[in-house]
Amino acid sequence: MFIETGNQYRQSLIGRDLEIYAGGERITEVTTHPLTIPGVNAIALLYDLAQEPELDALMHARSHVTGAKIHRYCHLPQSSDDLLKKIQASRKAAEISPISGLASWGVDLLSALSIVTYTIQQDLATPYYDRFLEYLRRYQANNLWSAVGVTDVKGDRSLRPSEQEDPDLYVHVVERTAAGIVVRGAKAHTTGAPVAHELIVIPTRALRATDQDYAVAFAVSPETPGLKMICRAGSSAQEESLDAPMSGRFSLVETLTIFEDVFVPWERVFMCGEWSYAGPLVELFATYHRHTYAGAKAAMLDLLLGAAALAAEYNGVADARHIHDKLTDLMQTSALIYAAGVAAALESTVAGPGTAVPDPVKTNAGKNFSGVKFYDALRAVHDIAGGLVVTMPGEADYRNPITRPYLEKYFRGAKGIPTLDRLRLLKFIRDLTASDFGGMWMVESLHGGGSLEAEKIAMRAHYPLDHAKGLVRGLARLTSG
């Protein structure tokens, strides 16, 4: 079935036989379980936004394979315009639900796979790209959304995959048959896996010849026998909650995804033993996904900026000079993060079969900047909003007829601002910045899409440093160096 709307997406998830555990129990239905409902909402939003007439050109694209109209998050970018529209779509979604804006990892990984499978097939005459194209046709024919498995649990990080005492600490091939392969191991941080149609897996790092069994890339259905998910603990859905206005509606749970001798047919295998291509694959994926952050993180900064500005108004300090300075810093951060993404799209290149790749230096510079400045933005919001963000009573006390009059009286702010509005705003800020959900965003800002150090490594690898040195050698008439 071609999935167009949020309701169709929800229907596509009902009745599946998945092995998912959370809170010590098995989840039998992701569309009704309070831990996974916000994740269903987050992806349904992407489909629903595409139904809005004014967003049609932004949230849809024409498949370069079939010519069919598909969701932007199913489309492999073929030009700078495609890359630009992807971060614009990401920003639009993230203005409502930040995690929805970031949820392009499936198409980001498919984009990377299109290039690497094409290269392997050209170099080694393997059929990986042919398989990939056939898989992509089926994927786009149903307008699917996928989760990705990239980060292995890694064990002793001073050791390579093949050197680990337990070989299962990186996902690896344990058997090859005429029909396919059998894989074992686990992936961490597989965001959205319980509510995905597909799970696409690649290596997490560059590999050596001794690690060839770990050089494996494939796609599986979450219903595949032997695939198990253990969810992180999280808040349950509270759709109408004053205490959880964002996390109660939109969030995606991450899982430890275990492959217990999972069989993968050859038509779904895109790398198997070609260890020298693992590094380029994971680097390409990181570039694509970090580029998405330019849109989503700019929107997140706008949410923090808006919350801080309203908090200043509600507290009666909107005209203070130091407030203006803090808000201006947030404006600058949002603008520069987005500008890096726009520049990366406009200065993209084309690789492999014609897939557009954002400029890696500008992409990584923007992502690194967003990770560092996000913490500064939180400090500014907390400074402006005040300690009530974390100390105010909860919704139950506001609903209690005995305590509500006291809250109405003593939590009143600037003249003309209803007390309930002030409480709603402060609860929104708490949910976005100081709750379990807010803490997740803090860690995600550093490690989502790769660590700060990984982004610096990528910048150093791609920056034209020799060109910069050559400029100085010529101007200074140097003969060495």
N, C-alpha and C positions, 0 to 999 in steps of 0.2 A: 504494500500500500504506500502511495506517495503521501508523505506527512506534510501538511500545509499549516495546520492550526495548532494552537496549544491543546485544545481538546482532543484532536487526533493523536497528538504526541502522548497525552495521558492514556488514551485508549491503547496505544501500542505497548504500554508497559504492564497492562493488567494481565494477570494469569500466568506470568512467567515463572519457571521453576529455577529460581536462583538460590544459592546457598550464601546467605548474608547473616552476619551476627552482629548484635549491638546490645550493650547493657546486659550481657549474659544470656540473651535470648536470641532465637532466630527470627528474622523479619520475613514474613510470608508475603507481604504486599506493600511495595514501596509507595504506591499512590495513596495509601491510607495510614501508614505508620508515621507518627508525629516527628520522628527524627529525619525522615526522608521527604516529607511533604514539601519543605522549603526548597529542596533540590529539584523536585518535579516542577515547582512553580518557577524556579530560576531558568530552566531550559524551555518550559512552555512559553515564557515571556519572549524568548527569541523568535519563536514561530509566530506569536501573536503580533509582535512588532512588524513583521514582514507583511501582515495583512492590512496595515494602515496605509492608505493610498499615498500619503505624502512621503512615506518611507520606502515605497516599492523599489525605486531604483537603487536605494542604498542597501536594503536588506536582501535584495535578489541579484542574481547574475545569470548569465548564459553559460552553460557548460561548454568548455572548449572541446569536449569529447563528443557530446551528443547534441549540443545546441539547445537543450531543454532549459527551461527556467528553473533555477534551483536557489536554495537559501545561500546567502553570502558565506555562511560558515560551512558550506559544502563545496565551495568553488576554489579551485587552484588558481592563484593569481597569474595572469598572463601579461601584465603591464604595470607601470607605475600607478595608473588610475585604479586598477584593482587593489593594489596595496593601500592606496590612500583611502579608498572606500571601506576597506576592512577596518582600519583604525577609526574611521568616522562611525561605522556601524558599532564598533566596540564602545566608543564614547557614548553614543546614543543609548545603548542598552545599559551601560554602567551608570548613567544618570538616574536610572530607576533602581537597578540592582547591580552593584559592582561586580559580583561574581559572574553574572550573566555576560557582562562585557568581556571578561577574561576567558570565557568558555569556548574559545576558538582553537583550543589545543588539538582537537581532532584534525581540522583542516590544516593547521600549522604542521602537524606531523605528516599528513598526506602530501603536502607540498614538498617537504624534505625527502620523503620516500620517492616521489616522482623523479627527482634528480638523481638520487643515489642508485635506485634500481635501474634507471636508464644507463648510468655510467657503468655499473657492474655488467649489464648485458652487453654493452659496447666493448668493454675490456675483456670479458671472459666468455662471451657467447652463451650466457645462462639465460633462462626465460623469465627472469624476475620482473622486468618492466612489462612484459606481456601479461604476466599474472596480475601485476599491480593495476594495469589499465582495465582489465576485466573486473577486478574487485571494485575499482573506482566507478565503473559503469553501474554496477549493482548498488553501490552505496548511494550514488546520486539519483538512481532511478527510484529510490525510496525516500530520498531527502533526509538522511539519517543524521544523528548526532552521536559522537563517540567520546569515550574517555581514553586516556593514554597511560601506559605503564612504562615509565622511563627509569626512575630512580630505584636501583637495587638496594637491599638492606645493608649490604657491603661488609658487615662483620668487622674484622680488623682492617682498618683503612690503610695501614702501612703495607698490606699485602695485596697482590694482584688477585683477580678472580680465581685463577687456577692454583694459587698458593694458599687459599683459605683452608683451614682445618675441616670445615664443613663446606663441601662444594655447592650446596644449595643456597648459599648466601648471595649468589648472583644467579639470575635465571639462566638456565643452560639446557642444551639438548642432551637427553639421556638415551635416545634411541632413534634411528632412522629406518623407515620401512618403505616399501614401494608405494604406500598410500599417503605417507606423511611423516611427521616427526612427533616425538613425545618430549615435552619440556617439564622441568621441575625447578622450583625456587619461589621467590616472592618479590613483589614490587611494593614499595612504600609510596605514600602520598598520592594514590591514584584517585584524584579528585573527581567526584561525580560518577564513579564506576557503577554504583547501584542503580542509577537512573539512565544509563547509557544503552544505546542499541548495540554498540560494538566496543571492544577494547583492543586497542592497537599497541603493540609492544615492540620496543627497540632496546639495544644496549644502552647503558648509562654512561659509557666512557670509551676512550680509545683503548684498543686491545693489541695484544701481541700474538704471535703464532701459537704460543703455549695456551692462549685463551680462546682458541678457535671455537670450542663448543659453546662459548658464551656469546659469540657473534651471531645472534639470532634475532630476526624481526618477523613479526607475524600479526595476524588479526584473528580474534576469536569472538564468538558471542558470549555474553556474560552467563548464559545458560549452559555452557560447555561443561560436561562432567569433569570433576576434579578441580574446578575453579571455585575458590572460596574467598569471601570477603569478610574482614573483621573491621567494623566501622570505629572511627574515633568517637569518644564520648562527646556529646554536644547537647545544646538546648533543644527541647522539643518545640514543635510548631505552636505558636500562639498568635493566630492570624489577627485577632482584634486586640492584642495586648498593648497596654500603655507602656509596660516595662520592656517589651521587645519589638518595637515598631519595624525594625529592619530584619533582624535575624528570625523573627517569627514568621516572616513572609518569604524571604529569599536567602538561601544559603545552600552550599553543596557540601555534603559530608565526604571526607576522605577515608580511604580504606587501606589496610594491609591486604594486598591481593595475592593469594597463595595459589600456585600452580602445582597441584599434586598429581604428577604424571598426566598432564593434559595432552590429549592428542590434537594435532593441528594438521589438516590435510594440506598437501603440497600447494594447492591453488591459493592458499592463504598464507604461504610462507614467502617472505620477500628478501631474506638473507639467511644463510645457513652455513657458517664456517668462514665466510669471507672477511676475516678479522681486520684487514687493513682499511675497510670501508666503514667500520663502526664509528671511528672518531669523526670523520666528515659528516656522517648521518646525524649524530647527536648534536654536533655544532650547528648544522643547518636548522635542525628543529629549534634549538635554543634561539637562533637568530629570528626565525619567524615568530616564535611565541613572545620573545622580548619586544618585538615590534608591536604586537597587540597591546602591550602595556602602555604604549604612548597614548592610545585612546582611552583605555579603561582607567589608568592612573590619573590622567588629566581630569576625568569626570569625578574620580574620588576626591581629588583636591578641590574641585568645585563644590562638592557636597560639604567638605570640611569648611571651606571658605564661607559658604552660605550659612552653615550652622553657627560659625563664629560671629558673622555679621549680625545675625538675628539675636544671638545671645547678648551681644553688646547693646543692641537696641532694647531688648527686654530688661537688661540690667540697668539701663539708663546711662550708659557710658559711651554711646556710639560716636560722640564728637571728640573724644579724647585723642590726643596726638599719637600716643603709643598704640592705640587701637588701630588707627590708620596705618601706622608702620607695619604692624603685624599682618593686617589684611593685605597690604601691598606685597609683602613677602610671599603670601600664599598665592596671590595672583601671578607673580613672577614664576613661581614654581610650576603652577599649572601650565602657563604659557610655554615655558621652556621644555617641559616634558613632551608636550604635544608637538612643538616645533621640531624637536629631534626626530619624532616619528614621521612628520611630513617630509622633512629633508631626506630621511632614509628612503622613503617611498619614491620621491622625485629623482633621487640619484641611485636608483636600483639598477641591477644588471639582470641578464637572462642566462639561465643555466640549463643543462641537460636537454630535455625535450621542448624547452621554451617556457619554463616556469620562471616567473619574476622573483628575484631575491632582493630584499631591502638591504641598503648599505649597512654592513655589519658594524662599522665604527660608530656611526651615528645612532644605530639601534642600541648598541651596548652602552653608549654614553648616556642616552636618554633613560634607559632602564636603571643604570647604576645611580644616576642622579635622583630618580624617583625613589629608589630604596633608601638613600641617605636622607632626602628631604622629607620623606613621609613622617619620620620621627619628629623632625622640627615642626611639621604641620600639627601633629598631635599636641605638642607642647603649647603651641600658640592657641589652639582651640581650648585646651584645658585652662590656660592662663586667663583667657577672656571669659569663659563660661563660669568658672569658679568651682569650689569644692562641692557644691550641691549635686554636681554630676554623679558623684559616687556616694553621697551621704543621705540623700533624700529618701523618705519612706516610699514604699512600693504602692502598686496600683490598688491592692486590697485595702490599704488604709485610706486611700482617696475615695474608694467606693463606700467605705463604712460611714454611715450617717453620723456617728458619734465623733469621729476624728476629722471628717472632711471639712467642717467649718474652720477648724484650727489651721489646716493646710491652706485653705483658701485665704485666710487672714494673714498668716505669717510668711507665706511664700509668694505674696504679691510683689511684682516688680515695678517697672516703669508705668506711669499713669496711662490708662487706656488699654493696657495689655491684660487680657483675661488670665487669671492664675492658671487655668487649665492649659492654655497655650504655652505658658512658660514651663510648666511641668512636662508637657509633651516634648518640647524642644530639648530640655535637659535630659529626658529619658532617651531621646533619639541620639543625642551626643554620647551618652553612656553606652548605648547599645553598639554604636559605630566605633567607639574608641576605648572603652574601659570595661567591657563585659568579656565573657569567654569568646564571643564573636569578634569583639574588638581586638583582643589579644591575638587571635588567629590572624587578623589582618596585619598586625605589627610584624609577626614572624614571616607571613607571606610576602610582605613588602621587601624583606631581605632575601628570602630563599626561593620565592616563586619564580619559576623560569631559570633558576640558577642563582648561585651566591654572588655577592658583590665581587669577590675575588675572581670568580669565573668570568664575570663580565670584564674585569680589568685585563685578564689574560687574553680574552677575545679582542679587546681594543688594541693591545700591544701587538697581537699577531697580524692585524689587518691595517694598522695605521701606516701610512706611507712615510715612515721615519727617514728612510734613505733619501727621499725627495727633499725633506726638510733640511737634512744635513747637506745635501747637494746645493741648496740655495745659499747656505752660509759659506760653503767652500768657494762658490763662485764669487760672491760679493766680497769676501775677505781675502780672496786670492790664495787660498790654502792649497798646499800640495800633498797633504797627507790626511788620514782620518776618514 
